[in-house]
Amino acid sequence: MGKILAGKTSEITPGKIVKVESDGKAILVANVDGNYYAMDDVCTHQGASLSEGMIEGSTITCPWHGSTWDCKTGKLVAFASQLNDLASYKVVVESDNVFVET
C-alpha cells in the first residue's frame, strides 16, 4: 500500500475536488464539510473525469452525461442505466497534508 500527497488542507477547501494520479490511475479527492474522501476519478459510463464535475454535499455529478456518485463510498447514486461502482480509498490528514492510501 502506498501513500499519495493530494495537497494541503488549505488548498482542498470544503466543496472542492482535486485529481491526483498514482501508477497511471486517476483518483479524485473531495472535501465534504471538512472531511476528505477519495475514489476513482474515471466514470464507468464513458470515461469522463469526475473531478471536472460538480459536487453537492457528497454527491459528484459526471460532467458528460450526468451520472451521480457518492464520493464517500464510490457507489453510483443515479443514472439511466446500471454502472459499476468505483473504488474508494482511505484519506489521511497528517499535519496540513492530505494523503490518499492506495
MODELLER restraints for C-alpha pairs under 7 A, 6 or more apart:
rsr = mdl.restraints
at = mdl.atoms
rsr.add(forms.Gaussian(group=physical.xy_distance, feature=features.Distance(at['CA:1:A'], at['CA:101:A']), mean=6.67, stdev=0.5))
rsr.add(forms.Gaussian(group=physical.xy_distance, feature=features.Distance(at['CA:1:A'], at['CA:102:A']), mean=5.47, stdev=0.5))
rsr.add(forms.Gaussian(group=physical.xy_distance, feature=features.Distance(at['CA:2:A'], at['CA:101:A']), mean=5.67, stdev=0.5))
rsr.add(forms.Gaussian(group=physical.xy_distance, feature=features.Distance(at['CA:2:A'], at['CA:102:A']), mean=5.23, stdev=0.5))
rsr.add(forms.Gaussian(group=physical.xy_distance, feature=features.Distance(at['CA:3:A'], at['CA:99:A']), mean=6.07, stdev=0.5))
rsr.add(forms.Gaussian(group=physical.xy_distance, feature=features.Distance(at['CA:3:A'], at['CA:100:A']), mean=5.54, stdev=0.5))
rsr.add(forms.Gaussian(group=physical.xy_distance, feature=features.Distance(at['CA:3:A'], at['CA:101:A']), mean=4.55, stdev=0.5))
rsr.add(forms.Gaussian(group=physical.xy_distance, feature=features.Distance(at['CA:3:A'], at['CA:102:A']), mean=6.16, stdev=0.5))
rsr.add(forms.Gaussian(group=physical.xy_distance, feature=features.Distance(at['CA:4:A'], at['CA:99:A']), mean=5.29, stdev=0.5))
rsr.add(forms.Gaussian(group=physical.xy_distance, feature=features.Distance(at['CA:4:A'], at['CA:100:A']), mean=5.14, stdev=0.5))
rsr.add(forms.Gaussian(group=physical.xy_distance, feature=features.Distance(at['CA:4:A'], at['CA:101:A']), mean=6.50, stdev=0.5))
rsr.add(forms.Gaussian(group=physical.xy_distance, feature=features.Distance(at['CA:5:A'], at['CA:98:A']), mean=6.02, stdev=0.5))
rsr.add(forms.Gaussian(group=physical.xy_distance, feature=features.Distance(at['CA:5:A'], at['CA:99:A']), mean=4.54, stdev=0.5))
rsr.add(forms.Gaussian(group=physical.xy_distance, feature=features.Distance(at['CA:5:A'], at['CA:100:A']), mean=6.58, stdev=0.5))
rsr.add(forms.Gaussian(group=physical.xy_distance, feature=features.Distance(at['CA:6:A'], at['CA:20:A']), mean=6.02, stdev=0.5))
rsr.add(forms.Gaussian(group=physical.xy_distance, feature=features.Distance(at['CA:6:A'], at['CA:98:A']), mean=5.47, stdev=0.5))
rsr.add(forms.Gaussian(group=physical.xy_distance, feature=features.Distance(at['CA:6:A'], at['CA:99:A']), mean=5.46, stdev=0.5))
rsr.add(forms.Gaussian(group=physical.xy_distance, feature=features.Distance(at['CA:6:A'], at['CA:100:A']), mean=6.68, stdev=0.5))
rsr.add(forms.Gaussian(group=physical.xy_distance, feature=features.Distance(at['CA:7:A'], at['CA:97:A']), mean=5.95, stdev=0.5))
rsr.add(forms.Gaussian(group=physical.xy_distance, feature=features.Distance(at['CA:7:A'], at['CA:98:A']), mean=5.46, stdev=0.5))
rsr.add(forms.Gaussian(group=physical.xy_distance, feature=features.Distance(at['CA:8:A'], at['CA:96:A']), mean=5.51, stdev=0.5))
rsr.add(forms.Gaussian(group=physical.xy_distance, feature=features.Distance(at['CA:8:A'], at['CA:97:A']), mean=4.61, stdev=0.5))
rsr.add(forms.Gaussian(group=physical.xy_distance, feature=features.Distance(at['CA:8:A'], at['CA:98:A']), mean=5.78, stdev=0.5))
rsr.add(forms.Gaussian(group=physical.xy_distance, feature=features.Distance(at['CA:9:A'], at['CA:96:A']), mean=5.35, stdev=0.5))
rsr.add(forms.Gaussian(group=physical.xy_distance, feature=features.Distance(at['CA:9:A'], at['CA:97:A']), mean=6.05, stdev=0.5))
rsr.add(forms.Gaussian(group=physical.xy_distance, feature=features.Distance(at['CA:9:A'], at['CA:98:A']), mean=6.27, stdev=0.5))
rsr.add(forms.Gaussian(group=physical.xy_distance, feature=features.Distance(at['CA:12:A'], at['CA:31:A']), mean=6.39, stdev=0.5))
rsr.add(forms.Gaussian(group=physical.xy_distance, feature=features.Distance(at['CA:13:A'], at['CA:31:A']), mean=6.18, stdev=0.5))
rsr.add(forms.Gaussian(group=physical.xy_distance, feature=features.Distance(at['CA:14:A'], at['CA:31:A']), mean=4.80, stdev=0.5))
rsr.add(forms.Gaussian(group=physical.xy_distance, feature=features.Distance(at['CA:14:A'], at['CA:32:A']), mean=5.52, stdev=0.5))
rsr.add(forms.Gaussian(group=physical.xy_distance, feature=features.Distance(at['CA:14:A'], at['CA:33:A']), mean=5.32, stdev=0.5))
rsr.add(forms.Gaussian(group=physical.xy_distance, feature=features.Distance(at['CA:14:A'], at['CA:34:A']), mean=5.64, stdev=0.5))
rsr.add(forms.Gaussian(group=physical.xy_distance, feature=features.Distance(at['CA:15:A'], at['CA:31:A']), mean=5.57, stdev=0.5))
rsr.add(forms.Gaussian(group=physical.xy_distance, feature=features.Distance(at['CA:15:A'], at['CA:32:A']), mean=5.82, stdev=0.5))
rsr.add(forms.Gaussian(group=physical.xy_distance, feature=features.Distance(at['CA:15:A'], at['CA:55:A']), mean=6.56, stdev=0.5))
rsr.add(forms.Gaussian(group=physical.xy_distance, feature=features.Distance(at['CA:16:A'], at['CA:30:A']), mean=5.83, stdev=0.5))
rsr.add(forms.Gaussian(group=physical.xy_distance, feature=features.Distance(at['CA:16:A'], at['CA:31:A']), mean=5.72, stdev=0.5))
rsr.add(forms.Gaussian(group=physical.xy_distance, feature=features.Distance(at['CA:17:A'], at['CA:28:A']), mean=6.57, stdev=0.5))
rsr.add(forms.Gaussian(group=physical.xy_distance, feature=features.Distance(at['CA:17:A'], at['CA:29:A']), mean=5.60, stdev=0.5))
rsr.add(forms.Gaussian(group=physical.xy_distance, feature=features.Distance(at['CA:17:A'], at['CA:30:A']), mean=4.43, stdev=0.5))
rsr.add(forms.Gaussian(group=physical.xy_distance, feature=features.Distance(at['CA:17:A'], at['CA:31:A']), mean=6.70, stdev=0.5))
rsr.add(forms.Gaussian(group=physical.xy_distance, feature=features.Distance(at['CA:17:A'], at['CA:51:A']), mean=5.80, stdev=0.5))
rsr.add(forms.Gaussian(group=physical.xy_distance, feature=features.Distance(at['CA:18:A'], at['CA:28:A']), mean=5.58, stdev=0.5))
rsr.add(forms.Gaussian(group=physical.xy_distance, feature=features.Distance(at['CA:18:A'], at['CA:29:A']), mean=5.30, stdev=0.5))
rsr.add(forms.Gaussian(group=physical.xy_distance, feature=features.Distance(at['CA:18:A'], at['CA:30:A']), mean=6.57, stdev=0.5))
rsr.add(forms.Gaussian(group=physical.xy_distance, feature=features.Distance(at['CA:18:A'], at['CA:51:A']), mean=6.18, stdev=0.5))
rsr.add(forms.Gaussian(group=physical.xy_distance, feature=features.Distance(at['CA:19:A'], at['CA:26:A']), mean=6.73, stdev=0.5))
rsr.add(forms.Gaussian(group=physical.xy_distance, feature=features.Distance(at['CA:19:A'], at['CA:27:A']), mean=5.70, stdev=0.5))
rsr.add(forms.Gaussian(group=physical.xy_distance, feature=features.Distance(at['CA:19:A'], at['CA:28:A']), mean=4.44, stdev=0.5))
rsr.add(forms.Gaussian(group=physical.xy_distance, feature=features.Distance(at['CA:19:A'], at['CA:29:A']), mean=6.30, stdev=0.5))
rsr.add(forms.Gaussian(group=physical.xy_distance, feature=features.Distance(at['CA:19:A'], at['CA:51:A']), mean=6.02, stdev=0.5))
rsr.add(forms.Gaussian(group=physical.xy_distance, feature=features.Distance(at['CA:20:A'], at['CA:26:A']), mean=5.92, stdev=0.5))
rsr.add(forms.Gaussian(group=physical.xy_distance, feature=features.Distance(at['CA:20:A'], at['CA:27:A']), mean=5.35, stdev=0.5))
rsr.add(forms.Gaussian(group=physical.xy_distance, feature=features.Distance(at['CA:20:A'], at['CA:28:A']), mean=6.24, stdev=0.5))
rsr.add(forms.Gaussian(group=physical.xy_distance, feature=features.Distance(at['CA:21:A'], at['CA:27:A']), mean=6.01, stdev=0.5))
rsr.add(forms.Gaussian(group=physical.xy_distance, feature=features.Distance(at['CA:26:A'], at['CA:40:A']), mean=6.19, stdev=0.5))
rsr.add(forms.Gaussian(group=physical.xy_distance, feature=features.Distance(at['CA:26:A'], at['CA:41:A']), mean=5.33, stdev=0.5))
rsr.add(forms.Gaussian(group=physical.xy_distance, feature=features.Distance(at['CA:26:A'], at['CA:42:A']), mean=6.91, stdev=0.5))
rsr.add(forms.Gaussian(group=physical.xy_distance, feature=features.Distance(at['CA:27:A'], at['CA:38:A']), mean=6.64, stdev=0.5))
rsr.add(forms.Gaussian(group=physical.xy_distance, feature=features.Distance(at['CA:27:A'], at['CA:39:A']), mean=5.64, stdev=0.5))
rsr.add(forms.Gaussian(group=physical.xy_distance, feature=features.Distance(at['CA:27:A'], at['CA:40:A']), mean=4.49, stdev=0.5))
rsr.add(forms.Gaussian(group=physical.xy_distance, feature=features.Distance(at['CA:27:A'], at['CA:41:A']), mean=4.64, stdev=0.5))
rsr.add(forms.Gaussian(group=physical.xy_distance, feature=features.Distance(at['CA:28:A'], at['CA:38:A']), mean=5.49, stdev=0.5))
rsr.add(forms.Gaussian(group=physical.xy_distance, feature=features.Distance(at['CA:28:A'], at['CA:39:A']), mean=5.63, stdev=0.5))
rsr.add(forms.Gaussian(group=physical.xy_distance, feature=features.Distance(at['CA:28:A'], at['CA:40:A']), mean=6.09, stdev=0.5))
rsr.add(forms.Gaussian(group=physical.xy_distance, feature=features.Distance(at['CA:28:A'], at['CA:41:A']), mean=4.99, stdev=0.5))
rsr.add(forms.Gaussian(group=physical.xy_distance, feature=features.Distance(at['CA:28:A'], at['CA:51:A']), mean=5.82, stdev=0.5))
rsr.add(forms.Gaussian(group=physical.xy_distance, feature=features.Distance(at['CA:29:A'], at['CA:36:A']), mean=6.70, stdev=0.5))
rsr.add(forms.Gaussian(group=physical.xy_distance, feature=features.Distance(at['CA:29:A'], at['CA:37:A']), mean=5.57, stdev=0.5))
rsr.add(forms.Gaussian(group=physical.xy_distance, feature=features.Distance(at['CA:29:A'], at['CA:38:A']), mean=4.39, stdev=0.5))
rsr.add(forms.Gaussian(group=physical.xy_distance, feature=features.Distance(at['CA:29:A'], at['CA:39:A']), mean=6.87, stdev=0.5))
rsr.add(forms.Gaussian(group=physical.xy_distance, feature=features.Distance(at['CA:30:A'], at['CA:36:A']), mean=5.61, stdev=0.5))
rsr.add(forms.Gaussian(group=physical.xy_distance, feature=features.Distance(at['CA:30:A'], at['CA:37:A']), mean=5.31, stdev=0.5))
rsr.add(forms.Gaussian(group=physical.xy_distance, feature=features.Distance(at['CA:30:A'], at['CA:38:A']), mean=6.36, stdev=0.5))
rsr.add(forms.Gaussian(group=physical.xy_distance, feature=features.Distance(at['CA:31:A'], at['CA:37:A']), mean=6.56, stdev=0.5))
rsr.add(forms.Gaussian(group=physical.xy_distance, feature=features.Distance(at['CA:32:A'], at['CA:57:A']), mean=6.30, stdev=0.5))
rsr.add(forms.Gaussian(group=physical.xy_distance, feature=features.Distance(at['CA:32:A'], at['CA:58:A']), mean=6.07, stdev=0.5))
rsr.add(forms.Gaussian(group=physical.xy_distance, feature=features.Distance(at['CA:36:A'], at['CA:91:A']), mean=6.24, stdev=0.5))
rsr.add(forms.Gaussian(group=physical.xy_distance, feature=features.Distance(at['CA:37:A'], at['CA:71:A']), mean=6.19, stdev=0.5))
rsr.add(forms.Gaussian(group=physical.xy_distance, feature=features.Distance(at['CA:37:A'], at['CA:72:A']), mean=5.51, stdev=0.5))
rsr.add(forms.Gaussian(group=physical.xy_distance, feature=features.Distance(at['CA:37:A'], at['CA:91:A']), mean=6.04, stdev=0.5))
rsr.add(forms.Gaussian(group=physical.xy_distance, feature=features.Distance(at['CA:38:A'], at['CA:71:A']), mean=6.54, stdev=0.5))
rsr.add(forms.Gaussian(group=physical.xy_distance, feature=features.Distance(at['CA:38:A'], at['CA:88:A']), mean=5.66, stdev=0.5))
rsr.add(forms.Gaussian(group=physical.xy_distance, feature=features.Distance(at['CA:38:A'], at['CA:89:A']), mean=5.15, stdev=0.5))
rsr.add(forms.Gaussian(group=physical.xy_distance, feature=features.Distance(at['CA:38:A'], at['CA:90:A']), mean=6.71, stdev=0.5))
rsr.add(forms.Gaussian(group=physical.xy_distance, feature=features.Distance(at['CA:38:A'], at['CA:91:A']), mean=6.52, stdev=0.5))
rsr.add(forms.Gaussian(group=physical.xy_distance, feature=features.Distance(at['CA:38:A'], at['CA:100:A']), mean=6.97, stdev=0.5))
rsr.add(forms.Gaussian(group=physical.xy_distance, feature=features.Distance(at['CA:39:A'], at['CA:71:A']), mean=6.27, stdev=0.5))
rsr.add(forms.Gaussian(group=physical.xy_distance, feature=features.Distance(at['CA:39:A'], at['CA:74:A']), mean=5.61, stdev=0.5))
rsr.add(forms.Gaussian(group=physical.xy_distance, feature=features.Distance(at['CA:39:A'], at['CA:86:A']), mean=6.53, stdev=0.5))
rsr.add(forms.Gaussian(group=physical.xy_distance, feature=features.Distance(at['CA:39:A'], at['CA:87:A']), mean=5.51, stdev=0.5))
rsr.add(forms.Gaussian(group=physical.xy_distance, feature=features.Distance(at['CA:39:A'], at['CA:88:A']), mean=3.97, stdev=0.5))
rsr.add(forms.Gaussian(group=physical.xy_distance, feature=features.Distance(at['CA:39:A'], at['CA:89:A']), mean=5.68, stdev=0.5))
rsr.add(forms.Gaussian(group=physical.xy_distance, feature=features.Distance(at['CA:40:A'], at['CA:86:A']), mean=5.69, stdev=0.5))
rsr.add(forms.Gaussian(group=physical.xy_distance, feature=features.Distance(at['CA:40:A'], at['CA:87:A']), mean=5.61, stdev=0.5))
rsr.add(forms.Gaussian(group=physical.xy_distance, feature=features.Distance(at['CA:40:A'], at['CA:88:A']), mean=6.49, stdev=0.5))
rsr.add(forms.Gaussian(group=physical.xy_distance, feature=features.Distance(at['CA:41:A'], at['CA:49:A']), mean=5.56, stdev=0.5))
rsr.add(forms.Gaussian(group=physical.xy_distance, feature=features.Distance(at['CA:41:A'], at['CA:50:A']), mean=5.17, stdev=0.5))
rsr.add(forms.Gaussian(group=physical.xy_distance, feature=features.Distance(at['CA:41:A'], at['CA:51:A']), mean=6.16, stdev=0.5))
rsr.add(forms.Gaussian(group=physical.xy_distance, feature=features.Distance(at['CA:42:A'], at['CA:48:A']), mean=5.61, stdev=0.5))
rsr.add(forms.Gaussian(group=physical.xy_distance, feature=features.Distance(at['CA:42:A'], at['CA:49:A']), mean=4.99, stdev=0.5))
rsr.add(forms.Gaussian(group=physical.xy_distance, feature=features.Distance(at['CA:42:A'], at['CA:50:A']), mean=5.97, stdev=0.5))
rsr.add(forms.Gaussian(group=physical.xy_distance, feature=features.Distance(at['CA:43:A'], at['CA:49:A']), mean=6.47, stdev=0.5))
rsr.add(forms.Gaussian(group=physical.xy_distance, feature=features.Distance(at['CA:43:A'], at['CA:50:A']), mean=6.23, stdev=0.5))
rsr.add(forms.Gaussian(group=physical.xy_distance, feature=features.Distance(at['CA:44:A'], at['CA:83:A']), mean=6.25, stdev=0.5))
rsr.add(forms.Gaussian(group=physical.xy_distance, feature=features.Distance(at['CA:44:A'], at['CA:84:A']), mean=6.29, stdev=0.5))
rsr.add(forms.Gaussian(group=physical.xy_distance, feature=features.Distance(at['CA:45:A'], at['CA:83:A']), mean=6.50, stdev=0.5))
rsr.add(forms.Gaussian(group=physical.xy_distance, feature=features.Distance(at['CA:48:A'], at['CA:62:A']), mean=6.95, stdev=0.5))
rsr.add(forms.Gaussian(group=physical.xy_distance, feature=features.Distance(at['CA:48:A'], at['CA:64:A']), mean=6.38, stdev=0.5))
rsr.add(forms.Gaussian(group=physical.xy_distance, feature=features.Distance(at['CA:50:A'], at['CA:62:A']), mean=5.25, stdev=0.5))
rsr.add(forms.Gaussian(group=physical.xy_distance, feature=features.Distance(at['CA:50:A'], at['CA:63:A']), mean=6.77, stdev=0.5))
rsr.add(forms.Gaussian(group=physical.xy_distance, feature=features.Distance(at['CA:52:A'], at['CA:63:A']), mean=6.34, stdev=0.5))
rsr.add(forms.Gaussian(group=physical.xy_distance, feature=features.Distance(at['CA:53:A'], at['CA:60:A']), mean=6.50, stdev=0.5))
rsr.add(forms.Gaussian(group=physical.xy_distance, feature=features.Distance(at['CA:53:A'], at['CA:61:A']), mean=5.40, stdev=0.5))
rsr.add(forms.Gaussian(group=physical.xy_distance, feature=features.Distance(at['CA:53:A'], at['CA:62:A']), mean=5.05, stdev=0.5))
rsr.add(forms.Gaussian(group=physical.xy_distance, feature=features.Distance(at['CA:53:A'], at['CA:63:A']), mean=4.53, stdev=0.5))
rsr.add(forms.Gaussian(group=physical.xy_distance, feature=features.Distance(at['CA:54:A'], at['CA:60:A']), mean=5.61, stdev=0.5))
rsr.add(forms.Gaussian(group=physical.xy_distance, feature=features.Distance(at['CA:54:A'], at['CA:61:A']), mean=5.28, stdev=0.5))
rsr.add(forms.Gaussian(group=physical.xy_distance, feature=features.Distance(at['CA:55:A'], at['CA:61:A']), mean=6.41, stdev=0.5))
rsr.add(forms.Gaussian(group=physical.xy_distance, feature=features.Distance(at['CA:58:A'], at['CA:70:A']), mean=5.63, stdev=0.5))
rsr.add(forms.Gaussian(group=physical.xy_distance, feature=features.Distance(at['CA:58:A'], at['CA:71:A']), mean=5.59, stdev=0.5))
rsr.add(forms.Gaussian(group=physical.xy_distance, feature=features.Distance(at['CA:58:A'], at['CA:72:A']), mean=6.56, stdev=0.5))
rsr.add(forms.Gaussian(group=physical.xy_distance, feature=features.Distance(at['CA:59:A'], at['CA:68:A']), mean=6.28, stdev=0.5))
rsr.add(forms.Gaussian(group=physical.xy_distance, feature=features.Distance(at['CA:59:A'], at['CA:69:A']), mean=5.45, stdev=0.5))
rsr.add(forms.Gaussian(group=physical.xy_distance, feature=features.Distance(at['CA:59:A'], at['CA:70:A']), mean=4.75, stdev=0.5))
rsr.add(forms.Gaussian(group=physical.xy_distance, feature=features.Distance(at['CA:59:A'], at['CA:71:A']), mean=6.18, stdev=0.5))
rsr.add(forms.Gaussian(group=physical.xy_distance, feature=features.Distance(at['CA:60:A'], at['CA:68:A']), mean=5.51, stdev=0.5))
rsr.add(forms.Gaussian(group=physical.xy_distance, feature=features.Distance(at['CA:60:A'], at['CA:69:A']), mean=5.17, stdev=0.5))
rsr.add(forms.Gaussian(group=physical.xy_distance, feature=features.Distance(at['CA:60:A'], at['CA:70:A']), mean=6.39, stdev=0.5))
rsr.add(forms.Gaussian(group=physical.xy_distance, feature=features.Distance(at['CA:60:A'], at['CA:71:A']), mean=6.58, stdev=0.5))
rsr.add(forms.Gaussian(group=physical.xy_distance, feature=features.Distance(at['CA:61:A'], at['CA:67:A']), mean=5.72, stdev=0.5))
rsr.add(forms.Gaussian(group=physical.xy_distance, feature=features.Distance(at['CA:61:A'], at['CA:68:A']), mean=4.47, stdev=0.5))
rsr.add(forms.Gaussian(group=physical.xy_distance, feature=features.Distance(at['CA:61:A'], at['CA:69:A']), mean=6.52, stdev=0.5))
rsr.add(forms.Gaussian(group=physical.xy_distance, feature=features.Distance(at['CA:62:A'], at['CA:68:A']), mean=6.25, stdev=0.5))
rsr.add(forms.Gaussian(group=physical.xy_distance, feature=features.Distance(at['CA:67:A'], at['CA:78:A']), mean=5.91, stdev=0.5))
rsr.add(forms.Gaussian(group=physical.xy_distance, feature=features.Distance(at['CA:67:A'], at['CA:79:A']), mean=4.80, stdev=0.5))
rsr.add(forms.Gaussian(group=physical.xy_distance, feature=features.Distance(at['CA:68:A'], at['CA:76:A']), mean=6.13, stdev=0.5))
rsr.add(forms.Gaussian(group=physical.xy_distance, feature=features.Distance(at['CA:68:A'], at['CA:77:A']), mean=5.24, stdev=0.5))
rsr.add(forms.Gaussian(group=physical.xy_distance, feature=features.Distance(at['CA:68:A'], at['CA:78:A']), mean=5.30, stdev=0.5))
rsr.add(forms.Gaussian(group=physical.xy_distance, feature=features.Distance(at['CA:68:A'], at['CA:79:A']), mean=6.70, stdev=0.5))
rsr.add(forms.Gaussian(group=physical.xy_distance, feature=features.Distance(at['CA:69:A'], at['CA:75:A']), mean=5.73, stdev=0.5))
rsr.add(forms.Gaussian(group=physical.xy_distance, feature=features.Distance(at['CA:69:A'], at['CA:76:A']), mean=4.57, stdev=0.5))
rsr.add(forms.Gaussian(group=physical.xy_distance, feature=features.Distance(at['CA:69:A'], at['CA:77:A']), mean=5.04, stdev=0.5))
rsr.add(forms.Gaussian(group=physical.xy_distance, feature=features.Distance(at['CA:70:A'], at['CA:76:A']), mean=6.47, stdev=0.5))
rsr.add(forms.Gaussian(group=physical.xy_distance, feature=features.Distance(at['CA:70:A'], at['CA:77:A']), mean=6.26, stdev=0.5))
rsr.add(forms.Gaussian(group=physical.xy_distance, feature=features.Distance(at['CA:73:A'], at['CA:88:A']), mean=5.71, stdev=0.5))
rsr.add(forms.Gaussian(group=physical.xy_distance, feature=features.Distance(at['CA:74:A'], at['CA:85:A']), mean=5.89, stdev=0.5))
rsr.add(forms.Gaussian(group=physical.xy_distance, feature=features.Distance(at['CA:74:A'], at['CA:86:A']), mean=4.62, stdev=0.5))
rsr.add(forms.Gaussian(group=physical.xy_distance, feature=features.Distance(at['CA:74:A'], at['CA:87:A']), mean=5.62, stdev=0.5))
rsr.add(forms.Gaussian(group=physical.xy_distance, feature=features.Distance(at['CA:74:A'], at['CA:88:A']), mean=5.22, stdev=0.5))
rsr.add(forms.Gaussian(group=physical.xy_distance, feature=features.Distance(at['CA:75:A'], at['CA:85:A']), mean=4.71, stdev=0.5))
rsr.add(forms.Gaussian(group=physical.xy_distance, feature=features.Distance(at['CA:75:A'], at['CA:86:A']), mean=6.13, stdev=0.5))
rsr.add(forms.Gaussian(group=physical.xy_distance, feature=features.Distance(at['CA:76:A'], at['CA:83:A']), mean=6.92, stdev=0.5))
rsr.add(forms.Gaussian(group=physical.xy_distance, feature=features.Distance(at['CA:76:A'], at['CA:85:A']), mean=5.61, stdev=0.5))
rsr.add(forms.Gaussian(group=physical.xy_distance, feature=features.Distance(at['CA:89:A'], at['CA:100:A']), mean=6.59, stdev=0.5))
rsr.add(forms.Gaussian(group=physical.xy_distance, feature=features.Distance(at['CA:89:A'], at['CA:101:A']), mean=6.21, stdev=0.5))
rsr.add(forms.Gaussian(group=physical.xy_distance, feature=features.Distance(at['CA:89:A'], at['CA:102:A']), mean=6.44, stdev=0.5))
rsr.add(forms.Gaussian(group=physical.xy_distance, feature=features.Distance(at['CA:90:A'], at['CA:100:A']), mean=5.97, stdev=0.5))
rsr.add(forms.Gaussian(group=physical.xy_distance, feature=features.Distance(at['CA:90:A'], at['CA:101:A']), mean=5.45, stdev=0.5))
rsr.add(forms.Gaussian(group=physical.xy_distance, feature=features.Distance(at['CA:91:A'], at['CA:98:A']), mean=6.98, stdev=0.5))
rsr.add(forms.Gaussian(group=physical.xy_distance, feature=features.Distance(at['CA:91:A'], at['CA:99:A']), mean=5.65, stdev=0.5))
rsr.add(forms.Gaussian(group=physical.xy_distance, feature=features.Distance(at['CA:91:A'], at['CA:100:A']), mean=4.61, stdev=0.5))
rsr.add(forms.Gaussian(group=physical.xy_distance, feature=features.Distance(at['CA:91:A'], at['CA:101:A']), mean=6.19, stdev=0.5))
rsr.add(forms.Gaussian(group=physical.xy_distance, feature=features.Distance(at['CA:92:A'], at['CA:98:A']), mean=5.99, stdev=0.5))
rsr.add(forms.Gaussian(group=physical.xy_distance, feature=features.Distance(at['CA:92:A'], at['CA:99:A']), mean=5.18, stdev=0.5))
rsr.add(forms.Gaussian(group=physical.xy_distance, feature=features.Distance(at['CA:92:A'], at['CA:100:A']), mean=6.39, stdev=0.5))
rsr.add(forms.Gaussian(group=physical.xy_distance, feature=features.Distance(at['CA:93:A'], at['CA:99:A']), mean=6.16, stdev=0.5))
